[in-house]
Amino acid sequence: MAGQPVSNATVGRAQSGDTLGAERAAPAKLAAQAEEELASKLRERATLTPEFWSFSGRSRREAGHGIFAYPAMMVPQLQGALLEDVQAVDPAISSVIDPFMGSGTVMLESVSRGLSFSGADINPLAVLLATVKSQAYNPEQLSRVRQRIILRITEDSGDKIEVDFHNRDKWFRSDVARDLSRLKRAISAERSKVMRQAFWVAMAETIRLVSNSRTSTVKLHSYPAHEIDARQIDAIETFLRISASQIEQMKDQAEALSEGLRKNPDLRIDCRVGDARSMPAKKDRAAADVLMTSPPYGDNVTTVTYGQHSYLPLQWIDSADVPGMRQELLENTRSIDSISLGGKLKGAVDWADELQVKSSAFAHCFDQLKSHPRNAQSRFVGFVHDLDQALEAITAQLRSNAWMFWTLGERKISGIPVPTVAVVRDLLAFRGARHIETLERKIPGGSKRMAFRNASVETMNTESILVMRGRSYTDLDSRS
Ligand SMILES: C[S@@+](CC[C@H](N)C(=O)[O-])C[C@H]1O[C@@H](n2cnc3c(N)ncnc32)[C@H](O)[C@@H]1O
């Protein structure tokens, strides 16, 4: 499989539609039995290993999961355990979707278990990461390309800085910008796009480490001038170290993907840029069996700024190699975050009436926020409104009786806890979904890369996995 991708272009037909029958038209009793079976499997894990769902101290990022420090990444082992439990209960499942795909944690865990995957994210950098993680790269070929890149850098004594954007000199020292330019030229000269993409990811991680923005937060936050001058950083050295360790990880990644192909030769992977609020509805034959996802905790601007975190790397990577990249996404540091869930607040409070009908948890929290500034109300309502729109579009992607795993975080706005888990549960129940189990996990200190606190918004150190089952479609109300 020399450097061959396993994603969309080269693989066979998806299987999801072929698992039509079994429980789809099955009596409610059968469905309820499977749900009870899954619930008891999940509980049993915690009985055998207390704190199992917290995964404290056991979260390792291997097999490609560690190639870039994307914010708020899921714990791969945890999602893998959930997939194994649902496969045990419903062996016919063959496809998974993740509409908030991020760096592709669910993608790699699904595919390595022989499950086809379809995912999207609004942030093109996330889609580049997931795309690279979906390829079975040949490590020897990667090493040869790396050698060629090193040779080009060594022979390149040019001083030209290849990128120009607002505040470039605030975020990069001139020696660093010159080295990154040599690196950019050396990667761009590589003929294969799939190979270039792998090394753009190594460059993205390099940029995260050598820019003048602190690595301790996902927001752009500059070091003070005296620290910038004193920092011992070398962009080329950093790239060499990161690309070498990336090649090591990609050996395991190729192995995981091959394992998936052995289990399911028709495996299909599709990672693309897309807005979860406007995914086109799927006809039954293409609908997914499992939804496994983790939406943002709240609006990106005040919680986790995925877009801001991606802004500097995206300035340097050739945009033709980044799936779905558009220049306007780099207009300013907030452009991506402002088109993400909860990014638009104007008139948001007007949506409250409609949401109160769908969710009593929403109504209760909105009531509490009434005595707080209007901006706090808008942030809450704007986010839930967008999430609700996304749920409408996402549930139209699922087969009858689909399994759902939602990893959700809670936060506070103006000191008021926002009950995201209860709100999502209500909004899904409104669409006919049934609750199976809610698993709680403590986030071990510092193990998840989040935004730092600000005055009015706080993220919390627990998250929940809401396990639900989508509505059952009978022949009469089938969507096909
Ligand atoms: C919690 S992160 C997902 C992390 C991912 N599970 C991982 O392990 O890397 C949430 C993702 O939702 C994306 N997002 C925000 N608004 C979106 C939208 N409207 N449509 C699709 N993705 C969106 C963000 O860019 C971010 O990558």
The ligand as an SDF file (V2000), in Angstrom:
LIG
                    3D

 27 29  0  0  0  0  0  0  0  0999 V2000
  -14.9070   19.6100   20.4610 C   0  0  0  0  0  0  0  0  0  0  0  0
  -14.2630   19.9600   18.8600 S   0  0  0  0  0  0  0  0  0  0  0  0
  -14.1590   18.3640   18.1470 C   0  0  0  0  0  0  0  0  0  0  0  0
  -12.8810   17.6940   18.5640 C   0  0  0  0  0  0  0  0  0  0  0  0
  -12.7300   16.3330   17.9390 C   0  0  0  0  0  0  0  0  0  0  0  0
  -13.6750   15.4030   18.4830 N   0  0  0  0  0  0  0  0  0  0  0  0
  -11.3040   15.8310   18.1270 C   0  0  0  0  0  0  0  0  0  0  0  0
  -11.1000   14.8500   18.8460 O   0  0  0  0  0  0  0  0  0  0  0  0
  -10.3960   16.4630   17.5790 O   0  0  0  0  0  0  0  0  0  0  0  0
  -15.6140   20.7190   18.0670 C   0  0  0  0  0  0  0  0  0  0  0  0
  -15.4110   21.0060   16.5670 C   0  0  0  0  0  0  0  0  0  0  0  0
  -16.6150   21.5790   16.0520 O   0  0  0  0  0  0  0  0  0  0  0  0
  -16.2390   22.4250   14.9720 C   0  0  0  0  0  0  0  0  0  0  0  0
  -17.3850   23.2850   14.6360 N   0  0  0  0  0  0  0  0  0  0  0  0
  -17.8420   24.4090   15.2340 C   0  0  0  0  0  0  0  0  0  0  0  0
  -18.9530   24.8540   14.6240 N   0  0  0  0  0  0  0  0  0  0  0  0
  -19.2160   24.0000   13.5970 C   0  0  0  0  0  0  0  0  0  0  0  0
  -20.2340   23.9020   12.6110 C   0  0  0  0  0  0  0  0  0  0  0  0
  -21.2140   24.8180   12.5450 N   0  0  0  0  0  0  0  0  0  0  0  0
  -20.2070   22.8600   11.7460 N   0  0  0  0  0  0  0  0  0  0  0  0
  -19.2040   21.9340   11.7910 C   0  0  0  0  0  0  0  0  0  0  0  0
  -18.1970   21.9840   12.7000 N   0  0  0  0  0  0  0  0  0  0  0  0
  -18.2090   22.9860   13.5980 C   0  0  0  0  0  0  0  0  0  0  0  0
  -15.0090   23.1470   15.4920 C   0  0  0  0  0  0  0  0  0  0  0  0
  -14.2430   23.6680   14.4160 O   0  0  0  0  0  0  0  0  0  0  0  0
  -14.3090   22.0100   16.2500 C   0  0  0  0  0  0  0  0  0  0  0  0
  -13.3590   21.3830   15.4160 O   0  0  0  0  0  0  0  0  0  0  0  0
  1  2  1  0
  2  3  1  0
  2 10  1  0
  3  4  1  0
  4  5  1  0
  5  6  1  0
  5  7  1  0
  7  8  2  0
  7  9  1  0
 10 11  1  0
 11 12  1  0
 11 26  1  0
 12 13  1  0
 13 14  1  0
 13 24  1  0
 14 15  1  0
 14 23  1  0
 15 16  2  0
 16 17  1  0
 17 18  1  0
 17 23  2  0
 18 19  1  0
 18 20  2  0
 20 21  1  0
 21 22  2  0
 22 23  1  0
 24 25  1  0
 24 26  1  0
 26 27  1  0
M  CHG  2   2   1   9  -1
M  END
$$$$
